[in-house]
Amino acid sequence: MPAYLAIEDLTVSYGGPPVLHRVSLAVERGEMVALLGSSGCGKTTLLRSIAGFVMPDSGTIRIEGRDIARLPPEARGTAMMFQSYALWPHMNVADNIGYGLRMRGKKKDAIAARVEEMLRLLQLEGFGPRPVTQLSGGQRQRVALGRALAVSPHVLLLDEPMSNLDYKVRLELRHELRALQKRIGITAVYVTHDREEALTLSDRIAVIDAGRIVQTGAPEEIFHHPSSAFVAGFMGADNAVDVVASGGGIAAASGDSGRRIRAHFRSDAARLAASDASANGADLVLDGVVAQSVYVGQGYRYRVRTDSADIWVQAPERVAEGTPTRVVVPRSALLLFP
């Protein structure tokens, strides 16, 4: 059975080198898929292609089997929530939420009823007459979401809608949005460069690099089983050293070592030990010196200078810069790539 939203071999070039290279993605009904990648990777171009603001060079975009790739935005059954929210400053909350319905020629009574439904859904009861210029960032985000949902879209498209909010509000709204999406069962595609946001919000994540989807999977799969060094680094395993197999374990590669592999690991998977401490034979052991100490609230983050590389390690205890130390990484925490 075909996916609810099916993108096949989509290529976009803007008349120059391809920004998207034959991208294919399937999104099931009621699923939220996050498009995760760094700036310029093509994730927003993919979202805007679904919305109809970008015309592809080739490929198809189907919703419930209907190819919408060449249709204008208003004929696609999608609604987009922009990074800037794009609310009308001269309108109050109710008029902003009902804007799309008015553009579709709905009757006043039907618009008013739908707006009230959105205000209840988003916990904004009583806010209808209020000017949007008097709202907080989090409230504006809810209004923008209400405007997108009011038209009952087949697919909700969200372009980094929380990037302008402070951290505390972002955390609260992240969980609200996820609960709301689950409750109403809407199909959604969410663009973000924030790893934590993608992990907490989505059913599946599609990691994009240089215009290609390099891995798609459940958040747990992407986090624990990245398919490449790029995905491993993007998911937080940003420590990387060249290693060789050594007597059933893993050892840092030296000058004329044999076949090398690249080992990635997260800073919280490593631990600091005394420079003469013993370790399990299967663990990776790197000797070095504490070059930098950063307090991060729940302990410290250390940059340890070793012969192989500078390694970041998190530890609860205070260690002075310049202290000789040993970094120990369990074999199970190593992500190995050619």
C-alpha positions in Angstrom: 0.0 0.0 0.0 1.5 3.4 -1.0 2.5 5.9 1.7 0.1 8.8 2.6 2.8 11.3 1.5 5.2 9.8 -1.1 8.1 11.7 -2.6 10.0 9.9 -5.3 13.2 11.0 -7.1 12.7 14.7 -6.4 15.4 16.9 -7.9 15.5 20.7 -7.4 18.3 22.9 -8.9 17.1 26.5 -9.1 18.7 26.6 -12.5 22.2 25.7 -11.1 23.8 22.7 -9.4 21.2 20.4 -7.8 20.0 21.4 -4.3 18.1 18.2 -3.9 19.4 15.0 -5.7 16.7 12.5 -6.5 15.3 12.5 -3.0 12.7 9.9 -2.0 10.7 9.8 1.3 7.6 8.1 2.5 5.4 9.5 5.3 2.6 7.4 6.7 -0.8 8.9 7.7 -0.7 10.4 11.2 3.1 10.3 11.3 5.5 13.1 12.2 8.8 13.0 10.2 11.6 15.4 11.1 14.0 16.6 8.3 17.2 17.0 10.2 20.4 18.6 8.8 22.7 21.6 8.9 22.1 24.9 7.2 22.1 24.7 3.4 21.6 20.9 3.3 18.3 21.2 1.4 15.8 20.4 4.1 13.9 23.6 3.8 13.9 23.3 0.0 12.3 19.9 0.4 9.6 21.3 2.7 8.9 24.2 0.3 8.7 21.7 -2.6 6.0 19.8 -0.8 4.2 23.1 0.0 4.3 24.3 -3.6 6.6 27.3 -3.2 9.4 25.6 -5.1 8.9 23.8 -8.4 11.0 20.6 -8.8 13.0 19.9 -12.0 11.8 16.3 -11.8 10.2 13.7 -9.6 6.8 13.2 -8.0 5.1 14.3 -4.7 1.9 12.3 -4.0 -0.6 12.8 -1.2 -3.1 9.8 -1.0 -1.9 8.8 -4.5 -2.5 12.2 -6.2 0.5 13.8 -7.7 0.7 17.4 -6.5 4.2 18.3 -7.7 2.9 20.8 -10.3 -0.1 22.1 -8.5 -0.2 25.6 -7.0 0.1 25.8 -3.1 -3.6 26.4 -2.5 -4.6 23.2 -4.4 -2.3 20.8 -2.6 -4.1 20.3 0.7 -1.0 21.4 2.7 -0.5 24.1 5.3 2.8 25.6 6.3 3.9 27.1 9.6 6.9 29.4 8.9 9.9 30.1 11.1 8.8 33.8 11.4 5.2 32.8 12.0 4.2 35.4 9.3 1.2 36.6 11.4 -0.7 39.7 10.2 0.2 42.4 12.7 -2.9 44.5 12.0 -5.3 41.6 12.8 -6.3 40.2 16.1 -5.8 36.5 17.1 -9.2 35.3 15.7 -8.7 37.0 12.4 -5.3 35.5 12.0 -6.5 32.0 12.7 -9.4 32.4 10.4 -7.5 34.0 7.5 -7.0 30.8 5.5 -10.7 29.9 5.8 -11.7 33.4 4.6 -9.4 32.9 1.6 -11.3 29.7 0.8 -14.6 31.5 0.9 -16.0 29.9 4.0 -19.1 31.5 5.6 -18.7 33.7 8.7 -20.5 31.4 11.1 -18.4 28.4 10.0 -15.2 30.5 10.4 -16.2 31.7 13.9 -16.9 28.1 15.0 -13.6 26.8 13.6 -11.7 29.6 15.2 -13.2 28.9 18.6 -12.4 25.2 18.2 -8.7 26.2 17.5 -8.6 28.5 20.5 -9.8 25.7 22.7 -7.4 23.2 21.2 -4.4 25.5 21.7 -5.4 26.7 25.2 -6.0 30.2 24.0 -9.6 30.6 25.1 -10.5 34.3 25.4 -7.6 35.5 23.2 -9.6 35.9 20.0 -10.0 39.7 20.2 -6.4 40.4 21.4 -4.0 42.0 18.9 -1.2 39.6 18.0 1.3 42.4 18.7 0.4 42.0 22.4 1.3 38.3 22.5 4.4 36.5 23.8 6.5 34.5 21.4 5.0 31.2 22.6 1.5 32.6 22.2 2.3 33.8 18.7 3.6 30.3 17.9 0.2 28.8 19.0 -1.7 31.3 16.8 0.4 30.4 13.8 -0.2 26.7 14.4 -3.9 27.4 14.8 -4.0 29.2 11.5 -2.3 26.2 9.8 -4.6 23.7 11.4 -7.8 25.6 10.9 -7.9 24.7 7.2 -7.8 21.0 8.0 -4.7 20.3 5.9 -3.8 16.8 4.6 -0.2 17.5 5.6 1.1 20.1 8.1 4.5 21.5 7.2 6.6 23.2 9.9 9.8 25.1 9.1 11.9 25.4 12.3 8.9 27.0 14.1 10.6 27.1 17.5 14.0 28.6 16.6 13.0 32.1 17.7 11.8 31.1 21.2 13.9 31.0 24.4 15.0 27.6 25.7 12.4 27.1 28.4 9.4 28.1 26.2 10.8 25.9 23.4 10.9 22.9 25.7 7.3 23.4 26.9 5.9 23.9 23.4 7.9 21.0 22.0 6.0 18.6 24.2 2.7 20.4 23.6 3.1 20.2 19.9 3.9 16.5 20.0 0.9 15.7 22.3 -1.3 17.8 20.0 -0.1 16.1 16.9 -0.7 12.7 18.4 -4.2 13.7 19.7 -5.5 15.0 16.4 -3.6 12.5 14.3 -2.4 14.9 11.7 0.4 14.0 9.3 3.4 16.4 9.7 6.8 17.1 8.2 9.0 19.1 10.5 12.3 20.9 9.5 15.0 21.4 12.2 18.7 21.6 12.6 18.3 20.8 16.4 19.1 17.2 17.2 17.2 17.2 20.5 14.1 18.6 18.9 14.1 16.0 16.1 14.6 13.2 18.7 11.8 14.3 21.0 9.2 15.4 18.4 9.3 12.8 15.6 8.2 9.3 14.9 11.0 9.1 12.3 13.9 11.2 11.3 15.3 11.8 7.8 18.9 13.0 8.0 19.9 15.2 5.0 23.4 16.0 3.8 24.2 18.0 0.7 20.8 17.5 -0.9 20.5 13.7 -0.2 18.7 11.8 2.5 21.6 9.8 4.0 19.6 7.9 6.7 15.9 7.5 7.7 14.7 5.7 10.8 13.2 5.9 14.3 14.9 8.4 16.7 16.4 5.5 18.7 17.8 3.9 15.5 19.4 7.1 14.2 20.9 7.9 17.6 22.3 4.5 18.5 22.9 3.0 15.0 24.0 5.8 12.7 24.8 4.6 9.2 27.8 6.8 8.5 30.4 9.0 10.2 28.5 12.1 9.2 25.3 10.9 10.9 27.2 9.8 14.0 28.8 13.2 14.2 25.5 15.0 13.7 23.8 12.9 16.4 26.4 14.0 18.9 29.2 11.4 18.5 31.6 14.2 17.6 34.8 12.6 19.1 36.6 10.8 16.3 39.9 8.9 16.3 41.7 6.5 14.0 41.9 3.0 15.6 43.1 -0.5 14.8 41.9 -3.9 16.1 44.4 -5.1 18.7 44.2 -8.4 20.6 40.4 -8.6 20.7 40.1 -4.9 21.6 40.5 -1.5 20.0 43.6 0.7 20.2 44.5 4.1 18.9 46.3 3.9 15.6 50.0 4.9 15.5 52.3 5.8 12.7 52.6 2.6 10.7 49.5 0.8 12.1 47.7 -1.6 9.7 44.2 -1.2 8.5 42.6 1.7 10.2 39.0 2.4 11.0 37.4 5.5 12.3 35.8 5.4 15.8 33.2 7.9 16.9 31.9 8.3 20.4 30.0 10.8 22.5 31.6 12.8 25.3 29.2 11.3 27.9 30.2 7.8 26.9 33.9 8.4 27.8 35.3 8.7 31.3 38.4 10.3 32.8 40.7 8.0 34.9 44.1 8.4 36.6 47.0 8.4 34.1 48.1 5.0 35.4 44.7 3.4 35.9 44.1 0.0 34.4 41.3 -0.7 31.9 39.3 -3.5 30.4 41.3 -5.0 27.5 38.4 -4.4 25.1 38.1 -0.6 26.0 39.7 2.2 24.0 42.3 3.9 26.1 43.8 7.3 25.2 46.4 9.0 27.3 46.6 12.8 27.3 46.4 16.1 29.3 43.4 18.2 30.3 43.7 21.2 28.0 40.4 22.9 28.8 37.8 22.7 31.5 34.2 24.1 31.0 31.5 24.0 33.7 28.2 22.9 32.2 25.9 22.9 35.2 25.7 19.1 35.8 29.5 18.6 35.9 32.3 19.5 33.6 33.2 19.2 30.0 36.9 18.6 29.3 39.0 18.9 26.2 41.7 16.3 26.5 44.7 16.6 24.2 45.9 13.2 23.2 48.4 12.0 20.5 45.5 10.9 18.3 43.1 13.9 18.6 41.6 16.4 21.0 38.8 14.5 22.8 35.8 16.0 24.7 34.8 14.1 27.9 32.1 14.9 30.4 32.8 14.2 34.1 31.2 15.1 37.4 34.4 15.9 39.2 36.7 19.0 38.9 40.0 18.3 37.3 42.6 21.1 36.9 43.8 22.1 33.4 47.3 20.6 32.7 46.5 17.4 34.7 47.8 14.2 32.9 44.8 11.9 32.5 43.5 8.7 30.8 40.4 8.7 28.6 38.6 5.3 28.7 35.8 4.5 26.2 33.9 1.2 26.5 34.0 -0.9 23.4 30.2 -0.9 23.3 30.1 2.9 23.0 32.3 3.0 19.9 30.7 3.6 16.5 33.0 2.2 13.9 33.2 3.3 10.2 35.7 2.7 7.4 
